[in-house]
Amino acid sequence: MHMHLFKEEYMKRISVVLLMLVLVTGMVFAAASAEQQQAKTITLATGDAIGSLRNLAGEYFKAEIEKRPELNLKVNHVQGAVIGTASQIMDQVVEGSVHLFGNDIAWIVPYNPDFQPISFGFMYRDVDHMNAYFKSRVFLDLADKVAQDSGMRIIAPVPMASRMFFSVKPLTTVQDFKGLKVRAPGLEMFVKSYEAYGASPTTVAWNEIFLALKTKLVEAAHGPVADVIANKWHLAAPYITRTEDMYAANAWYVNEPFWKALSDAQRKGIQEALDATNVWSFEQSKASEQSLIDQMVSEGAIYNSSFADREALRSQAIDAVKKLEASGKWSSGLVDAIQAIK
């Protein structure tokens, strides 16, 4: 009888212990699951004027993320230039106060010398060549190195439209570039490119370009029409010249610690949302280019679709970029490696 009671008591205690283990284990898994599913807010900036293609791309990305509630991600899109210039926003991505920034690929250049040739004039044969570069090990290995060194990763780059010159006077020959006061961003390779063309570059912030053209602080500015339309450059500089010297490209810059803290599913979801946004942006850029040019012409602009001295300008640029490489500006052989990508 006593033995039977002892066994019964023993089994009860075992059951209690097992029940406690099940409860504790369940709580641990529940906590882990809650942590994994914890909602994260992505602070996104695009920097350009509201209504510009980049601004609209930011809104498109936000909508793509909102279609995926299982990712548990929210997007706070800080629109316009309210938090600073593109260069200042890049610093904020490194610091982590901005998690994701969509803007020109040229802003990655200061973070590693081997990125410098990407924003030099006539570096790419066409948009397909630039896209092949973005998929190459030359680019991807460099992106990994920058993420490790700076705490900021470049993801989902995409070629966009050709940049065009908007000037206060016609640009019909290479001689017209001699001494031309061209607006440049605060990036050395743009400055060196314009100098190679014979121009005189002047640094002006993106959102101040219209006023600089209007007051003739600069005589020309360079950009894709889809980005320019919201800023109305053509009303101050009505001569539009297609030189096919540089192709605009957009990229997304993400704070590396923030990126690493996301789950695999969240990173994959963001990448897919960015890819969808890039497809939309490229199609918008391509489809809208001619209609935007037509609109600008209807408002008084004069459009030159083929710059007669393109080959002379290209020759000057290639000579200049090879001299820069020979001076040790970046890894020897890099220009040829980029040119060889098919």
WOSUL-V263195 format. One record per residue. N is the residue number from 1. RES is the residue in one letter. SS is DSSP state (a for helix, b for strand, c for the rest). Layout:
# WOSUL-V263195
n=N res=RES ss=SS
n=N res=RES ss=SS
This chain:
# WOSUL-V263195
n=1 res=M ss=c
n=2 res=H ss=a
n=3 res=M ss=a
n=4 res=H ss=a
n=5 res=L ss=a
n=6 res=F ss=a
n=7 res=K ss=a
n=8 res=E ss=a
n=9 res=E ss=a
n=10 res=Y ss=a
n=11 res=M ss=a
n=12 res=K ss=a
n=13 res=R ss=a
n=14 res=I ss=a
n=15 res=S ss=a
n=16 res=V ss=a
n=17 res=V ss=a
n=18 res=L ss=a
n=19 res=L ss=a
n=20 res=M ss=a
n=21 res=L ss=a
n=22 res=V ss=a
n=23 res=L ss=a
n=24 res=V ss=a
n=25 res=T ss=a
n=26 res=G ss=a
n=27 res=M ss=a
n=28 res=V ss=a
n=29 res=F ss=a
n=30 res=A ss=a
n=31 res=A ss=a
n=32 res=A ss=a
n=33 res=S ss=a
n=34 res=A ss=a
n=35 res=E ss=a
n=36 res=Q ss=a
n=37 res=Q ss=c
n=38 res=Q ss=c
n=39 res=A ss=c
n=40 res=K ss=b
n=41 res=T ss=b
n=42 res=I ss=b
n=43 res=T ss=b
n=44 res=L ss=b
n=45 res=A ss=b
n=46 res=T ss=c
n=47 res=G ss=c
n=48 res=D ss=c
n=49 res=A ss=c
n=50 res=I ss=c
n=51 res=G ss=c
n=52 res=S ss=c
n=53 res=L ss=a
n=54 res=R ss=a
n=55 res=N ss=a
n=56 res=L ss=a
n=57 res=A ss=a
n=58 res=G ss=a
n=59 res=E ss=a
n=60 res=Y ss=a
n=61 res=F ss=a
n=62 res=K ss=a
n=63 res=A ss=a
n=64 res=E ss=a
n=65 res=I ss=a
n=66 res=E ss=a
n=67 res=K ss=c
n=68 res=R ss=c
n=69 res=P ss=a
n=70 res=E ss=a
n=71 res=L ss=a
n=72 res=N ss=c
n=73 res=L ss=b
n=74 res=K ss=b
n=75 res=V ss=b
n=76 res=N ss=b
n=77 res=H ss=b
n=78 res=V ss=b
n=79 res=Q ss=c
n=80 res=G ss=c
n=81 res=A ss=c
n=82 res=V ss=c
n=83 res=I ss=c
n=84 res=G ss=c
n=85 res=T ss=c
n=86 res=A ss=a
n=87 res=S ss=a
n=88 res=Q ss=a
n=89 res=I ss=a
n=90 res=M ss=a
n=91 res=D ss=a
n=92 res=Q ss=a
n=93 res=V ss=a
n=94 res=V ss=a
n=95 res=E ss=a
n=96 res=G ss=c
n=97 res=S ss=c
n=98 res=V ss=c
n=99 res=H ss=c
n=100 res=L ss=b
n=101 res=F ss=b
n=102 res=G ss=b
n=103 res=N ss=b
n=104 res=D ss=b
n=105 res=I ss=a
n=106 res=A ss=a
n=107 res=W ss=a
n=108 res=I ss=a
n=109 res=V ss=a
n=110 res=P ss=a
n=111 res=Y ss=a
n=112 res=N ss=c
n=113 res=P ss=a
n=114 res=D ss=a
n=115 res=F ss=a
n=116 res=Q ss=a
n=117 res=P ss=a
n=118 res=I ss=a
n=119 res=S ss=a
n=120 res=F ss=c
n=121 res=G ss=c
n=122 res=F ss=c
n=123 res=M ss=c
n=124 res=Y ss=c
n=125 res=R ss=c
n=126 res=D ss=c
n=127 res=V ss=a
n=128 res=D ss=a
n=129 res=H ss=a
n=130 res=M ss=a
n=131 res=N ss=a
n=132 res=A ss=a
n=133 res=Y ss=a
n=134 res=F ss=a
n=135 res=K ss=c
n=136 res=S ss=c
n=137 res=R ss=a
n=138 res=V ss=a
n=139 res=F ss=a
n=140 res=L ss=a
n=141 res=D ss=a
n=142 res=L ss=a
n=143 res=A ss=a
n=144 res=D ss=a
n=145 res=K ss=a
n=146 res=V ss=a
n=147 res=A ss=a
n=148 res=Q ss=a
n=149 res=D ss=a
n=150 res=S ss=a
n=151 res=G ss=c
n=152 res=M ss=b
n=153 res=R ss=b
n=154 res=I ss=b
n=155 res=I ss=b
n=156 res=A ss=b
n=157 res=P ss=b
n=158 res=V ss=b
n=159 res=P ss=b
n=160 res=M ss=b
n=161 res=A ss=b
n=162 res=S ss=b
n=163 res=R ss=b
n=164 res=M ss=b
n=165 res=F ss=b
n=166 res=F ss=b
n=167 res=S ss=b
n=168 res=V ss=c
n=169 res=K ss=c
n=170 res=P ss=c
n=171 res=L ss=c
n=172 res=T ss=c
n=173 res=T ss=c
n=174 res=V ss=a
n=175 res=Q ss=a
n=176 res=D ss=a
n=177 res=F ss=a
n=178 res=K ss=c
n=179 res=G ss=c
n=180 res=L ss=c
n=181 res=K ss=b
n=182 res=V ss=b
n=183 res=R ss=b
n=184 res=A ss=b
n=185 res=P ss=c
n=186 res=G ss=c
n=187 res=L ss=c
n=188 res=E ss=a
n=189 res=M ss=a
n=190 res=F ss=a
n=191 res=V ss=a
n=192 res=K ss=a
n=193 res=S ss=a
n=194 res=Y ss=a
n=195 res=E ss=a
n=196 res=A ss=a
n=197 res=Y ss=c
n=198 res=G ss=c
n=199 res=A ss=c
n=200 res=S ss=b
n=201 res=P ss=b
n=202 res=T ss=b
n=203 res=T ss=b
n=204 res=V ss=c
n=205 res=A ss=c
n=206 res=W ss=a
n=207 res=N ss=a
n=208 res=E ss=a
n=209 res=I ss=a
n=210 res=F ss=a
n=211 res=L ss=a
n=212 res=A ss=a
n=213 res=L ss=a
n=214 res=K ss=a
n=215 res=T ss=c
n=216 res=K ss=c
n=217 res=L ss=c
n=218 res=V ss=c
n=219 res=E ss=c
n=220 res=A ss=b
n=221 res=A ss=b
n=222 res=H ss=b
n=223 res=G ss=b
n=224 res=P ss=c
n=225 res=V ss=a
n=226 res=A ss=a
n=227 res=D ss=a
n=228 res=V ss=a
n=229 res=I ss=a
n=230 res=A ss=a
n=231 res=N ss=a
n=232 res=K ss=c
n=233 res=W ss=a
n=234 res=H ss=a
n=235 res=L ss=a
n=236 res=A ss=a
n=237 res=A ss=c
n=238 res=P ss=c
n=239 res=Y ss=b
n=240 res=I ss=b
n=241 res=T ss=b
n=242 res=R ss=b
n=243 res=T ss=b
n=244 res=E ss=b
n=245 res=D ss=b
n=246 res=M ss=b
n=247 res=Y ss=b
n=248 res=A ss=b
n=249 res=A ss=b
n=250 res=N ss=b
n=251 res=A ss=b
n=252 res=W ss=b
n=253 res=Y ss=b
n=254 res=V ss=b
n=255 res=N ss=b
n=256 res=E ss=a
n=257 res=P ss=a
n=258 res=F ss=a
n=259 res=W ss=a
n=260 res=K ss=a
n=261 res=A ss=a
n=262 res=L ss=c
n=263 res=S ss=c
n=264 res=D ss=a
n=265 res=A ss=a
n=266 res=Q ss=a
n=267 res=R ss=a
n=268 res=K ss=a
n=269 res=G ss=a
n=270 res=I ss=a
n=271 res=Q ss=a
n=272 res=E ss=a
n=273 res=A ss=a
n=274 res=L ss=a
n=275 res=D ss=a
n=276 res=A ss=a
n=277 res=T ss=a
n=278 res=N ss=a
n=279 res=V ss=a
n=280 res=W ss=a
n=281 res=S ss=a
n=282 res=F ss=a
n=283 res=E ss=a
n=284 res=Q ss=a
n=285 res=S ss=a
n=286 res=K ss=a
n=287 res=A ss=a
n=288 res=S ss=a
n=289 res=E ss=a
n=290 res=Q ss=a
n=291 res=S ss=a
n=292 res=L ss=a
n=293 res=I ss=a
n=294 res=D ss=a
n=295 res=Q ss=a
n=296 res=M ss=a
n=297 res=V ss=a
n=298 res=S ss=a
n=299 res=E ss=c
n=300 res=G ss=c
n=301 res=A ss=c
n=302 res=I ss=b
n=303 res=Y ss=b
n=304 res=N ss=b
n=305 res=S ss=c
n=306 res=S ss=c
n=307 res=F ss=c
n=308 res=A ss=c
n=309 res=D ss=c
n=310 res=R ss=a
n=311 res=E ss=a
n=312 res=A ss=a
n=313 res=L ss=a
n=314 res=R ss=a
n=315 res=S ss=a
n=316 res=Q ss=a
n=317 res=A ss=a
n=318 res=I ss=a
n=319 res=D ss=a
n=320 res=A ss=a
n=321 res=V ss=a
n=322 res=K ss=a
n=323 res=K ss=a
n=324 res=L ss=a
n=325 res=E ss=a
n=326 res=A ss=a
n=327 res=S ss=c
n=328 res=G ss=c
n=329 res=K ss=c
n=330 res=W ss=c
n=331 res=S ss=c
n=332 res=S ss=c
n=333 res=G ss=c
n=334 res=L ss=a
n=335 res=V ss=a
n=336 res=D ss=a
n=337 res=A ss=a
n=338 res=I ss=a
n=339 res=Q ss=a
n=340 res=A ss=a
n=341 res=I ss=c
n=342 res=K ss=c
